[in-house]
Amino acid sequence: MRTVYRHHGGNFDIVISYDNSIPHLLIDEDILSTLKQIYSCLRPGDGCLITIRDYDREQRTDKNIVKPYGKAKIENDKRYVALQVWDFDETNFYHYDFTLYIIEEDLKPKNIVIHAMRSLYYAISSDKLIKLMNDAGFINVNRLDECFYQPVFIGIRPFT
């Protein structure tokens, strides 16, 4: 994300970063750098859409926060159940360890295999993301709610 302009150039109508990809960047400087890259990819008057989890509503002081993840799915005689576990850093409540557990149950012999995938995230606030978007040069930056399952942030590259 930090080199998107170098790889794809400019002249885009819209750049979309959705489903909580920005919080994989763990410091403000990396997010700002990425937003400047996105800005450079856009034609004047065009914009970007960014979606992130609604971290403004999260309790940031806890560990072992269990969150369901979608509905169980059955495919090829196997049931898949997913859940997330969040562990917020006790010294920096904006970072949390994220583990996605996928429980795979073979329905015929009833064997179970558990897969775990881990990552570290930055629980960036809406105000901070809006400020960084403005700092990158975007105008008319807004948060839109209830049009997607995550808040949507929009910003426009000005004509001048």
DSSP file (Angstrom, degrees, kcal/mol; ACC not computed):
  #  RESIDUE AA STRUCTURE BP1 BP2  ACC     N-H-->O    O-->H-N    N-H-->O    O-->H-N    TCO  KAPPA ALPHA  PHI   PSI    X-CA   Y-CA   Z-CA
    1    1 A M    >         0   0    0      0, 0.0     3,-1.1     0, 0.0     4,-0.2   0.000 360.0 360.0 360.0 -30.1    0.0    0.0    0.0
    2    2 A R  T 3   +     0   0    0      1,-0.3     3,-0.1     2,-0.1    34,-0.0   0.606 360.0  35.5 -75.2  -9.0    2.9    2.3    0.7
    3    3 A T  T 3> S+     0   0    0      1,-0.1     4,-1.6     2,-0.1    -1,-0.3   0.019  75.8 123.9-128.9  28.1    4.1    2.1   -2.9
    4    4 A V  H <> S+     0   0    0     -3,-1.1     4,-2.4     1,-0.2     5,-0.4   0.866  75.0  51.8 -62.0 -38.3    0.8    1.9   -4.8
    5    5 A Y  H  > S+     0   0    0      1,-0.2     4,-2.9    -4,-0.2    -1,-0.2   0.923 107.4  52.4 -65.6 -42.4    1.5    4.9   -7.0
    6    6 A R  H  4 S+     0   0    0      1,-0.2    -1,-0.2     2,-0.2    -2,-0.2   0.860 117.5  39.1 -60.6 -35.0    4.9    3.6   -8.0
    7    7 A H  H  < S+     0   0    0     -4,-1.6    -1,-0.2     2,-0.1    -2,-0.2   0.794 133.4  19.1 -86.4 -29.3    3.3    0.3   -9.1
    8    8 A H  H  < S-     0   0    0     -4,-2.4    -3,-0.2    -5,-0.2    -2,-0.2   0.552  89.6-149.6-122.3 -11.1    0.1    1.5  -10.7
    9    9 A G     <  -     0   0    0     -4,-2.9    -1,-0.2    -5,-0.4     3,-0.1  -0.201  29.3 -66.8  71.6-165.4    0.6    5.2  -11.5
   10   10 A G  S    S+     0   0    0      1,-0.1    31,-0.2    -4,-0.1    32,-0.2  -0.135  83.1  88.8-106.6-160.1   -2.1    7.8  -11.6
   11   11 A N        +     0   0    0     29,-0.3     2,-0.3     1,-0.2    31,-0.2   0.715  56.2 145.9  77.5  24.3   -5.2    8.7  -13.5
   12   12 A F  E     -a   42   0A   0     29,-2.7    31,-2.1     1,-0.1    -1,-0.2  -0.691  46.1-148.9 -92.4 147.0   -7.7    6.6  -11.5
   13   13 A D  E    S+     0   0A   0      1,-0.3    34,-1.4    -2,-0.3     2,-0.3   0.855  82.8   1.6 -74.5 -38.8  -11.3    7.7  -10.9
   14   14 A I  E     -a   47   0A   0     32,-0.2     2,-0.4    27,-0.1    -1,-0.3  -0.997  56.6-154.3-151.8 146.1  -11.4    6.0   -7.5
   15   15 A V  E     -a   48   0A   0     32,-1.4    34,-2.2    -2,-0.3     2,-0.5  -0.996  17.8-160.9-121.8 131.4   -9.2    4.1   -5.1
   16   16 A I  E     +a   49   0A   0     -2,-0.4     2,-0.5    32,-0.2    34,-0.2  -0.950  16.3 176.5-118.0 128.1  -10.8    1.7   -2.7
   17   17 A S  E     +a   50   0A   0     32,-2.8    34,-2.2    -2,-0.5     2,-0.2  -0.921  29.1 163.9-125.1 102.6   -9.2    0.3    0.4
   18   18 A Y        +     0   0    0     -2,-0.5     3,-0.2    32,-0.2    34,-0.1  -0.720  35.5  41.1-125.8 170.0  -11.8   -1.7    2.2
   19   19 A D  S    S-     0   0    0     -2,-0.2    -1,-0.2     1,-0.2    33,-0.2   0.872 122.2 -57.2  62.9  43.6  -12.4   -4.4    4.8
   20   20 A N  S    S+     0   0    0     31,-1.5    -1,-0.2    -3,-0.2    32,-0.2   0.805  90.7 138.9  69.4  33.9   -9.9   -3.0    7.4
   21   21 A S    >   +     0   0    0     30,-0.5     3,-1.7     1,-0.2     4,-0.3   0.878  63.6  62.3 -77.2 -36.5   -6.8   -3.0    5.3
   22   22 A I  G >  S+     0   0    0     29,-0.4     3,-2.5     1,-0.3    -1,-0.2   0.885  92.4  64.4 -58.0 -41.8   -5.4    0.3    6.5
   23   23 A P  G 3  S+     0   0    0      0, 0.0    99,-2.0     0, 0.0    -1,-0.3   0.533  82.7  77.6 -66.3  -1.4   -5.1   -0.8   10.2
   24   24 A H  G <  S+     0   0    0     -3,-1.7     2,-0.5    97,-0.2    -2,-0.2   0.729  79.3  82.0 -71.7 -20.5   -2.5   -3.4    9.1
   25   25 A L  S <  S-     0   0    0     -3,-2.5    97,-0.2    -4,-0.3     6,-0.1  -0.766  73.8-159.9 -83.6 126.0   -0.2   -0.3    9.0
   26   26 A L        +     0   0    0     -2,-0.5     2,-0.3    95,-0.1    -1,-0.1   0.535  61.4  48.7 -96.0  -8.1    0.8    0.1   12.6
   27   27 A I  S  > S-     0   0    0      1,-0.1     4,-1.8    95,-0.1     3,-0.5  -0.956  77.8-119.9-133.9 154.5    2.0    3.8   12.8
   28   28 A D  H  > S+     0   0    0     -2,-0.3     4,-3.1     1,-0.2     5,-0.2   0.861 111.1  59.1 -57.6 -38.7    0.6    7.1   11.7
   29   29 A E  H  > S+     0   0    0      1,-0.2     4,-2.4     2,-0.2    -1,-0.2   0.889 106.5  47.1 -61.2 -40.2    3.5    7.8    9.4
   30   30 A D  H  > S+     0   0    0     -3,-0.5     4,-2.2     2,-0.2    -1,-0.2   0.886 113.2  48.6 -69.1 -38.0    2.9    4.6    7.4
   31   31 A I  H  X S+     0   0    0     -4,-1.8     4,-2.7     2,-0.2    -2,-0.2   0.934 112.3  48.4 -66.4 -44.6   -0.8    5.4    7.1
   32   32 A L  H  X S+     0   0    0     -4,-3.1     4,-2.3     1,-0.2    -2,-0.2   0.918 110.7  51.3 -61.3 -43.5    0.0    9.0    6.0
   33   33 A S  H  X S+     0   0    0     -4,-2.4     4,-1.8    -5,-0.2    -1,-0.2   0.913 111.6  47.6 -58.5 -43.8    2.5    7.7    3.5
   34   34 A T  H  X S+     0   0    0     -4,-2.2     4,-2.7     2,-0.2    -2,-0.2   0.916 110.0  51.7 -64.2 -44.2   -0.1    5.3    2.1
   35   35 A L  H  X S+     0   0    0     -4,-2.7     4,-2.6     1,-0.2    -1,-0.2   0.873 108.6  51.6 -62.7 -36.4   -2.8    8.0    1.9
   36   36 A K  H  X S+     0   0    0     -4,-2.3     4,-2.1     2,-0.2    -1,-0.2   0.877 109.4  50.8 -66.2 -36.9   -0.4   10.2    0.0
   37   37 A Q  H  X S+     0   0    0     -4,-1.8     4,-1.2     2,-0.2    -2,-0.2   0.930 111.1  47.6 -64.1 -45.4    0.2    7.3   -2.4
   38   38 A I  H >X S+     0   0    0     -4,-2.7     4,-0.7     1,-0.2     3,-0.6   0.931 110.2  53.1 -60.1 -45.4   -3.5    6.9   -2.9
   39   39 A Y  H >< S+     0   0    0     -4,-2.6     3,-1.1     1,-0.2    -1,-0.2   0.906 106.8  52.5 -55.4 -44.4   -3.9   10.6   -3.4
   40   40 A S  H 3< S+     0   0    0     -4,-2.1   -29,-0.3     1,-0.3    -1,-0.2   0.760 102.9  59.0 -66.3 -24.8   -1.2   10.5   -6.2
   41   41 A C  H << S+     0   0    0     -4,-1.2   -29,-2.7    -3,-0.6    -1,-0.3   0.683  94.8  84.4 -75.7 -17.5   -3.1    7.7   -8.0
   42   42 A L  E << S-a   12   0A   0     -3,-1.1   -29,-0.2    -4,-0.7   -31,-0.1  -0.565  76.2-125.9 -93.6 148.3   -6.2    9.9   -8.4
   43   43 A R  E >   -     0   0A   0    -31,-2.1     3,-2.1    -2,-0.2   114,-0.3  -0.576  50.5 -82.5 -77.5 152.5   -7.1   12.4  -11.0
   44   44 A P  E 3  S+     0   0A   0      0, 0.0   115,-0.2     0, 0.0    -1,-0.1  -0.335 119.9  24.7 -55.5 135.3   -8.1   15.9   -9.6
   45   45 A G  E 3  S+     0   0A   0    112,-3.3     2,-0.2     1,-0.4   114,-0.1   0.263 103.5 102.3  91.5 -10.7  -11.8   15.8   -8.6
   46   46 A D  E <   -     0   0A   0     -3,-2.1   111,-3.3   112,-0.1    -1,-0.4  -0.481  53.6-159.5-101.1 175.6  -11.8   12.1   -8.0
   47   47 A G  E     -aB  14 156A   0    -34,-1.4   -32,-1.4   109,-0.2     2,-0.3  -0.764  14.7-112.4-147.6-175.5  -11.7   10.3   -4.7
   48   48 A C  E     -aB  15 155A   0    107,-2.4   107,-1.6    -2,-0.2     2,-0.4  -0.904  12.8-150.8-126.5 154.8  -11.1    7.4   -2.4
   49   49 A L  E     -aB  16 154A   0    -34,-2.2   -32,-2.8    -2,-0.3     2,-0.4  -0.995  16.9-178.4-123.1 130.7  -13.2    5.1   -0.2
   50   50 A I  E     -aB  17 153A   0    103,-2.5   103,-3.4    -2,-0.4     2,-0.4  -0.997   5.8-167.7-130.4 132.2  -11.7    3.5    2.9
   51   51 A T  E     + B   0 152A   0    -34,-2.2   -31,-1.5    -2,-0.4   -30,-0.5  -0.970  13.2 164.6-120.1 139.9  -13.5    1.2    5.3
   52   52 A I        -     0   0    0     99,-1.1   -33,-0.1    -2,-0.4    -2,-0.0  -0.926  45.3 -83.3-139.5 164.2  -12.3    0.1    8.7
   53   53 A R        -     0   0    0     -2,-0.3     2,-2.0    97,-0.2     3,-0.2  -0.320  52.3-102.0 -61.7 155.2  -13.7   -1.5   11.8
   54   54 A D    >   +     0   0    0      1,-0.2     3,-1.6     2,-0.1     4,-0.2  -0.542  51.2 168.3 -83.1  77.8  -15.6    0.9   14.0
   55   55 A Y  G >   +     0   0    0     -2,-2.0     3,-1.3    69,-0.4    -1,-0.2   0.682  64.6  75.8 -67.7 -17.5  -12.8    1.2   16.6
   56   56 A D  G 3  S+     0   0    0      1,-0.2    -1,-0.3    -3,-0.2    -2,-0.1   0.758  98.6  46.7 -63.6 -22.2  -14.5    4.1   18.3
   57   57 A R  G <  S+     0   0    0     -3,-1.6     2,-0.3     2,-0.1    -1,-0.2   0.401  92.1 105.5 -98.9   0.9  -16.9    1.6   19.8
   58   58 A E  S <  S-     0   0    0     -3,-1.3     2,-0.7    -4,-0.2    -3,-0.0  -0.615  71.8-126.6 -90.0 142.3  -14.3   -0.9   20.9
   59   59 A Q    >   -     0   0    0     -2,-0.3     3,-0.5     1,-0.1    29,-0.1  -0.778  27.1-170.3 -79.3 114.8  -13.3   -1.4   24.5
   60   60 A R  T 3   +     0   0    0     -2,-0.7    -1,-0.1     1,-0.2    35,-0.1   0.240  67.5  69.9 -98.8  13.4   -9.5   -1.1   24.2
   61   61 A T  T 3  S+     0   0    0      2,-0.1     2,-0.2    27,-0.0    -1,-0.2   0.386  82.2  87.8-110.5   3.6   -8.4   -2.3   27.6
   62   62 A D    <   -     0   0    0     -3,-0.5    26,-2.3    31,-0.1     2,-0.3  -0.593  53.0-154.2-108.7 163.1   -9.2   -6.0   27.5
   63   63 A K  S    S+     0   0    0     24,-0.2    24,-0.2    -2,-0.2     3,-0.1  -0.826  76.8  36.0-120.5 165.8   -7.7   -9.2   26.4
   64   64 A N        +     0   0    0     -2,-0.3     2,-0.7     1,-0.2    23,-0.2   0.851  69.4 168.7  59.0  38.1   -9.4  -12.4   25.3
   65   65 A I  E     -D   86   0B   0     21,-2.5    21,-2.5    -3,-0.2     2,-0.5  -0.749  20.4-155.7 -81.7 116.5  -12.2  -10.5   23.5
   66   66 A V  E     -D   85   0B   0     -2,-0.7    19,-0.2    19,-0.2    -3,-0.0  -0.828  13.8-178.2-100.3 128.9  -14.1  -13.2   21.5
   67   67 A K  E     -D   84   0B   0     17,-2.7    17,-3.2    -2,-0.5    -2,-0.0  -0.989  25.4-125.6-127.7 128.0  -16.0  -12.0   18.4
   68   68 A P  E     -D   83   0B   0      0, 0.0     2,-0.5     0, 0.0    15,-0.2  -0.354  19.9-149.2 -65.0 154.3  -18.0  -14.3   16.2
   69   69 A Y        -     0   0    0     13,-1.6    13,-0.4     1,-0.3    -2,-0.0  -0.835  49.5 -57.5-132.1  94.6  -17.1  -14.1   12.5
   70   70 A G  S    S-     0   0    0     -2,-0.5     2,-0.3    11,-0.1    -1,-0.3  -0.199  82.8 -49.5  69.8-163.0  -20.0  -14.7   10.2
   71   71 A K        -     0   0    0     -3,-0.1     2,-0.1     1,-0.1     9,-0.1  -0.735  61.1 -92.1-107.2 156.2  -22.1  -17.8   10.1
   72   72 A A        -     0   0    0     -2,-0.3     2,-0.4     9,-0.1     9,-0.2  -0.388  44.0-154.1 -62.9 144.7  -21.0  -21.4   10.0
   73   73 A K  E     -E   80   0B   0      7,-2.2     7,-3.1    -2,-0.1     2,-0.5  -0.954   8.4-151.1-125.4 144.0  -20.7  -22.8    6.5
   74   74 A I  E     +E   79   0B   0     -2,-0.4     2,-0.3     5,-0.2     5,-0.2  -0.966  25.1 160.6-115.5 129.4  -21.0  -26.3    5.2
   75   75 A E  E >   -E   78   0B   0      3,-2.9     3,-1.0    -2,-0.5    -2,-0.1  -0.963  65.9  -7.1-150.4 127.8  -19.0  -27.3    2.1
   76   76 A N  T 3  S-     0   0    0     -2,-0.3     3,-0.1     1,-0.3    -1,-0.1   0.904 129.4 -52.4  52.6  47.8  -18.0  -30.8    0.9
   77   77 A D  T 3  S+     0   0    0      1,-0.2    30,-2.2    29,-0.1    31,-0.5   0.739 117.7 111.2  61.4  25.9  -19.3  -32.5    4.0
   78   78 A K  E <   -EF  75 106B   0     -3,-1.0    -3,-2.9    28,-0.2     2,-0.4  -0.989  57.6-145.6-128.7 140.9  -17.3  -30.1    6.3
   79   79 A R  E     -EF  74 105B   0     26,-2.8    26,-3.0    -2,-0.4     2,-0.5  -0.880  12.4-160.4-103.6 136.6  -18.5  -27.5    8.6
   80   80 A Y  E     -EF  73 104B   0     -7,-3.1    -7,-2.2    -2,-0.4     2,-0.4  -0.974   9.5-179.3-119.7 125.6  -16.4  -24.3    9.0
   81   81 A V  E     - F   0 103B   0     22,-2.2    22,-3.5    -2,-0.5     2,-0.4  -0.987   8.2-165.1-124.1 132.3  -16.8  -22.0   12.0
   82   82 A A  E     + F   0 102B   0    -13,-0.4   -13,-1.6    -2,-0.4     2,-0.3  -0.919  12.3 166.5-120.8 144.4  -14.8  -18.9   12.5
   83   83 A L  E     -DF  68 101B   0     18,-2.0    18,-3.1    -2,-0.4     2,-0.3  -0.988  22.4-136.8-150.1 155.3  -14.2  -16.6   15.4
   84   84 A Q  E     -DF  67 100B   0    -17,-3.2   -17,-2.7    -2,-0.3     2,-0.4  -0.833   6.7-160.4-111.6 148.8  -11.8  -13.9   16.3
   85   85 A V  E     -DF  66  99B   0     14,-2.2    14,-2.1    -2,-0.3     2,-0.4  -0.995   9.8-163.1-127.7 126.3   -9.9  -13.2   19.5
   86   86 A W  E     -DF  65  98B   0    -21,-2.5   -21,-2.5    -2,-0.4     2,-0.5  -0.910   7.5-173.5-110.7 134.4   -8.6   -9.7   20.2
   87   87 A D  E     - F   0  97B   0     10,-2.3    10,-2.6    -2,-0.4   -24,-0.2  -0.918  16.9-148.3-126.8 102.8   -5.9   -9.0   22.8
   88   88 A F  E     - F   0  96B   0    -26,-2.3     8,-0.3    -2,-0.5     2,-0.2  -0.468  25.0-107.8 -73.2 141.7   -5.2   -5.3   23.3
   89   89 A D        -     0   0    0      6,-2.8     6,-0.2     3,-0.6     3,-0.1  -0.498  20.3-142.4 -67.8 129.6   -1.7   -4.2   24.2
   90   90 A E  S    S+     0   0    0     -2,-0.2     3,-0.2     1,-0.2    -1,-0.1   0.720  99.8  40.3 -69.8 -20.8   -1.6   -3.1   27.8
   91   91 A T  S    S+     0   0    0      1,-0.3     2,-0.3     4,-0.1    -1,-0.2   0.643 125.3  32.6-101.6 -17.7    0.9   -0.3   27.1
   92   92 A N    >   -     0   0    0      3,-0.2     3,-2.1    -3,-0.1    -3,-0.6  -0.820  64.0-168.2-140.8  96.5   -0.6    0.9   23.8
   93   93 A F  T 3  S+     0   0    0     -2,-0.3   -31,-0.1     1,-0.3    -3,-0.1   0.392  83.0  68.7 -72.5   6.7   -4.4    0.6   23.6
   94   94 A Y  T 3  S+     0   0    0     28,-0.1    29,-4.0   -68,-0.0     2,-0.4   0.517  92.5  66.7 -98.6  -7.3   -4.3    1.3   19.9
   95   95 A H  E <   + G   0 122B   0     -3,-2.1    -6,-2.8    27,-0.3     2,-0.4  -0.911  60.7 174.5-113.4 141.6   -2.6   -2.0   19.0
   96   96 A Y  E     -FG  88 121B   0     25,-1.9    25,-2.4    -2,-0.4     2,-0.4  -0.999  31.8-122.7-145.1 144.8   -4.0   -5.4   19.4
   97   97 A D  E     -FG  87 120B   0    -10,-2.6   -10,-2.3    -2,-0.4     2,-0.5  -0.707  31.8-158.2 -80.7 133.2   -3.1   -8.9   18.6
   98   98 A F  E     -FG  86 119B   0     21,-3.2    21,-2.3    -2,-0.4     2,-0.4  -0.953  11.9-175.5-118.6 129.2   -5.7  -10.5   16.4
   99   99 A T  E     -FG  85 118B   0    -14,-2.1   -14,-2.2    -2,-0.5     2,-0.6  -0.991   8.9-160.6-125.8 125.7   -6.2  -14.3   16.0
  100  100 A L  E     -FG  84 117B   0     17,-3.0    17,-2.2    -2,-0.4     2,-0.5  -0.924  11.4-160.7-103.5 117.7   -8.7  -15.7   13.5
  101  101 A Y  E     -FG  83 116B   0    -18,-3.1   -18,-2.0    -2,-0.6     2,-0.5  -0.859   5.4-166.5 -99.8 130.4   -9.6  -19.3   14.4
  102  102 A I  E     -FG  82 115B   0     13,-2.6    13,-2.9    -2,-0.5     2,-0.6  -0.975   7.0-158.0-114.3 117.3  -11.2  -21.5   11.7
  103  103 A I  E     -FG  81 114B   0    -22,-3.5   -22,-2.2    -2,-0.5     2,-0.6  -0.864   7.1-165.3 -97.2 121.0  -12.7  -24.7   13.1
  104  104 A E  E     -FG  80 113B   0      9,-3.3     9,-2.7    -2,-0.6     2,-0.6  -0.932   5.4-173.4-112.1 114.6  -13.0  -27.3   10.4
  105  105 A E  E     -FG  79 112B   0    -26,-3.0   -26,-2.8    -2,-0.6     2,-0.7  -0.937  19.7-144.7-114.3 119.3  -15.2  -30.2   11.3
  106  106 A D  E  >  -F   78   0B   0      5,-2.9     4,-1.5    -2,-0.6     5,-0.4  -0.740  16.2-153.4 -78.3 115.2  -15.4  -33.2    9.0
  107  107 A L  T  4 S+     0   0    0    -30,-2.2    -1,-0.2    -2,-0.7   -29,-0.1   0.711  82.9  51.9 -71.6 -21.7  -19.1  -34.2    9.4
  108  108 A K  T  4 S+     0   0    0    -31,-0.5    -1,-0.2     1,-0.1   -30,-0.1   0.976 125.3  19.8 -82.1 -59.0  -18.8  -37.9    8.6
  109  109 A P  T  4 S-     0   0    0      0, 0.0    -2,-0.2     0, 0.0    -1,-0.1   0.571 100.8-128.1 -86.3  -3.9  -16.0  -39.1   10.9
  110  110 A K     <  +     0   0    0     -4,-1.5     2,-0.2     1,-0.2    -3,-0.2   0.744  50.1 160.0  66.7  25.2  -16.5  -36.0   13.2
  111  111 A N        -     0   0    0     -5,-0.4    -5,-2.9    -6,-0.0     2,-0.4  -0.535  24.9-153.2 -75.4 146.1  -12.8  -35.1   13.1
  112  112 A I  E     -G  105   0B   0     -7,-0.2     2,-0.4    -2,-0.2    -7,-0.2  -0.981  14.3-177.5-126.7 134.0  -11.9  -31.5   14.0
  113  113 A V  E     -G  104   0B   0     -9,-2.7    -9,-3.3    -2,-0.4     2,-0.5  -0.992  12.8-153.1-126.2 136.1   -9.0  -29.4   12.9
  114  114 A I  E     -G  103   0B   0     -2,-0.4     2,-0.4   -11,-0.2   -11,-0.2  -0.945   6.8-165.8-114.4 127.9   -8.4  -25.9   14.1
  115  115 A H  E     -G  102   0B   0    -13,-2.9   -13,-2.6    -2,-0.5     2,-0.4  -0.877   4.0-164.0-107.1 141.8   -6.5  -23.3   12.1
  116  116 A A  E     -G  101   0B   0     -2,-0.4     2,-0.4   -15,-0.2   -15,-0.2  -0.995   6.1-173.8-130.2 130.2   -5.2  -20.1   13.6
  117  117 A M  E     -G  100   0B   0    -17,-2.2   -17,-3.0    -2,-0.4     2,-0.3  -0.980  12.7-162.2-121.7 134.4   -4.1  -17.0   11.7
  118  118 A R  E     +G   99   0B   0     -2,-0.4     2,-0.3   -19,-0.2   -19,-0.2  -0.860  16.6 157.3-123.0 151.4   -2.5  -14.1   13.5
  119  119 A S  E     -G   98   0B   0    -21,-2.3   -21,-3.2    -2,-0.3     2,-0.4  -0.967  34.5-120.0-156.6 166.8   -1.8  -10.5   12.8
  120  120 A L  E     -G   97   0B   0     -2,-0.3     2,-0.3   -23,-0.2   -23,-0.2  -0.952  32.5-168.5-113.2 136.4   -1.2   -7.2   14.6
  121  121 A Y  E     -G   96   0B   0    -25,-2.4   -25,-1.9    -2,-0.4     2,-0.6  -0.861  23.2-132.4-125.4 157.7   -3.6   -4.3   14.0
  122  122 A Y  E     -G   95   0B   0    -99,-2.0     2,-2.2    -2,-0.3   -27,-0.3  -0.955  17.2-147.1-106.8 113.8   -3.8   -0.6   14.8
  123  123 A A        -     0   0    0    -29,-4.0     2,-0.1    -2,-0.6   -28,-0.1  -0.493  28.9-170.8 -81.2  71.7   -7.2    0.3   16.2
  124  124 A I        -     0   0    0     -2,-2.2   -69,-0.4     1,-0.1   -68,-0.2  -0.402  16.5-126.3 -70.8 137.0   -7.2    3.7   14.6
  125  125 A S     >  -     0   0    0     -2,-0.1     4,-2.2   -70,-0.1     5,-0.2  -0.398  18.1-116.4 -78.8 160.0   -9.9    6.1   15.6
  126  126 A S  H  > S+     0   0    0      1,-0.2     4,-2.7     2,-0.2     5,-0.2   0.921 115.9  52.6 -60.3 -45.5  -12.2    7.9   13.1
  127  127 A D  H  > S+     0   0    0      1,-0.2     4,-2.3     2,-0.2    -1,-0.2   0.901 109.7  48.6 -59.8 -41.5  -10.9   11.3   14.1
  128  128 A K  H  > S+     0   0    0      2,-0.2     4,-2.5     1,-0.2    -1,-0.2   0.915 112.1  48.2 -66.2 -43.2   -7.3   10.2   13.6
  129  129 A L  H  X S+     0   0    0     -4,-2.2     4,-2.4     2,-0.2    -2,-0.2   0.918 112.0  49.6 -64.2 -42.3   -8.0    8.6   10.1
  130  130 A I  H  X S+     0   0    0     -4,-2.7     4,-2.4     2,-0.2    -2,-0.2   0.918 111.0  50.1 -62.0 -43.1   -9.9   11.8    9.1
  131  131 A K  H  X S+     0   0    0     -4,-2.3     4,-2.8    -5,-0.2    -2,-0.2   0.930 111.3  48.1 -60.9 -45.6   -7.0   14.0   10.2
  132  132 A L  H  X S+     0   0    0     -4,-2.5     4,-1.6     2,-0.2    -1,-0.2   0.869 110.2  52.1 -65.2 -36.1   -4.5   11.8    8.3
  133  133 A M  H  <>S+     0   0    0     -4,-2.4     5,-2.0     2,-0.2     4,-0.4   0.924 111.9  46.3 -64.5 -43.3   -6.6   11.9    5.2
  134  134 A N  H ><5S+     0   0    0     -4,-2.4     3,-1.6     1,-0.2    -2,-0.2   0.921 110.2  53.5 -62.5 -43.8   -6.7   15.7    5.4
  135  135 A D  H 3<5S+     0   0    0     -4,-2.8    -1,-0.2     1,-0.3    -2,-0.2   0.813 103.7  57.3 -61.0 -30.6   -3.0   15.8    6.0
  136  136 A A  T 3<5S-     0   0    0     -4,-1.6    -1,-0.3    -5,-0.2    -2,-0.2   0.589 128.5 -97.7 -76.8 -10.2   -2.5   13.8    2.8
  137  137 A G  T < 5S+     0   0    0     -3,-1.6    -3,-0.2    -4,-0.4    -2,-0.1   0.346  75.2 141.4 113.3  -6.0   -4.3   16.5    0.9
  138  138 A F      < -     0   0    0     -5,-2.0    -1,-0.3    -6,-0.2     2,-0.3  -0.374  32.3-158.1 -70.0 148.2   -7.9   15.1    0.7
  139  139 A I  E     +C  156   0A   0     17,-2.7    17,-2.4     1,-0.2     3,-0.1  -0.774  67.5  30.2-118.4 168.1  -10.8   17.5    1.0
  140  140 A N  E    S-     0   0A   0     -2,-0.3     2,-0.4     1,-0.2    -1,-0.2   0.866  77.1-179.3  51.9  40.8  -14.4   16.9    2.0
  141  141 A V  E     +     0   0A   0     -3,-0.2     2,-0.3    14,-0.1    14,-0.2  -0.589   7.0 167.2 -75.8 127.2  -13.4   14.0    4.1
  142  142 A N  E     -C  154   0A   0     12,-1.8    12,-2.4    -2,-0.4     2,-0.5  -0.966  35.9-131.0-140.5 154.3  -16.4   12.4    5.8
  143  143 A R  E     -C  153   0A   0     -2,-0.3     2,-0.5    10,-0.2    10,-0.2  -0.931  23.8-161.2-103.2 129.3  -17.4    9.3    7.7
  144  144 A L  E     -C  152   0A   0      8,-3.5     8,-2.6    -2,-0.5     2,-0.3  -0.942   6.8-164.5-112.0 132.0  -20.5    7.6    6.4
  145  145 A D        +     0   0    0     -2,-0.5     4,-0.1     6,-0.2     5,-0.0  -0.798  61.7  21.1-112.9 157.5  -22.4    5.1    8.6
  146  146 A E  S    S+     0   0    0      2,-0.4    -1,-0.2    -2,-0.3     3,-0.1   0.671  94.0  92.8  65.0  22.1  -25.0    2.5    7.8
  147  147 A C  S    S+     0   0    0      1,-0.3     2,-0.3     3,-0.2    -1,-0.1   0.430  97.9  14.3-113.7  -5.6  -24.2    2.2    4.1
  148  148 A F  S    S-     0   0    0      2,-0.1    -2,-0.4    -4,-0.1    -1,-0.3  -0.937  88.8 -99.2-156.1 165.9  -21.8   -0.7    4.7
  149  149 A Y  S    S+     0   0    0     -2,-0.3    -4,-0.0    -3,-0.1     3,-0.0   0.640 111.5  42.8 -73.3 -10.1  -21.1   -3.1    7.6
  150  150 A Q  S    S-     0   0    0    -97,-0.1    -3,-0.2    -5,-0.0   -97,-0.2  -0.909 105.5 -86.9-123.7 156.5  -18.1   -0.9    8.5
  151  151 A P        -     0   0    0      0, 0.0   -99,-1.1     0, 0.0     2,-0.5  -0.362  42.6-141.3 -58.6 143.7  -17.8    2.9    8.5
  152  152 A V  E     -BC  51 144A   0     -8,-2.6    -8,-3.5  -101,-0.2     2,-0.5  -0.942  10.9-160.4-112.1 128.8  -16.9    4.3    5.1
  153  153 A F  E     -BC  50 143A   0   -103,-3.4  -103,-2.5    -2,-0.5     2,-0.4  -0.932   9.9-169.0-109.8 129.4  -14.5    7.2    4.9
  154  154 A I  E     +BC  49 142A   0    -12,-2.4   -12,-1.8    -2,-0.5     2,-0.3  -0.898   8.7 173.9-118.8 148.3  -14.5    9.3    1.7
  155  155 A G  E     -B   48   0A   0   -107,-1.6  -107,-2.4    -2,-0.4     2,-0.4  -0.989  16.9-144.4-150.4 149.3  -12.1   11.9    0.5
  156  156 A I  E     -BC  47 139A   0    -17,-2.4   -17,-2.7    -2,-0.3  -109,-0.2  -0.912  15.5-130.6-117.5 139.3  -11.7   13.9   -2.7
  157  157 A R        -     0   0    0   -111,-3.3  -112,-3.3    -2,-0.4   -19,-0.1  -0.802  39.0-123.2 -82.2 123.0   -8.5   15.1   -4.4
  158  158 A P        -     0   0    0      0, 0.0  -112,-0.1     0, 0.0  -113,-0.1  -0.183   9.8-120.0 -67.8 162.0   -9.1   18.8   -5.1
  159  159 A F              0   0    0   -115,-0.2    -2,-0.0     1,-0.2  -113,-0.0   0.768 360.0 360.0 -71.1 -26.9   -8.9   20.2   -8.6
  160  160 A T              0   0    0   -115,-0.0    -1,-0.2     0, 0.0    -3,-0.0   0.449 360.0 360.0-107.4 360.0   -6.1   22.6   -7.7
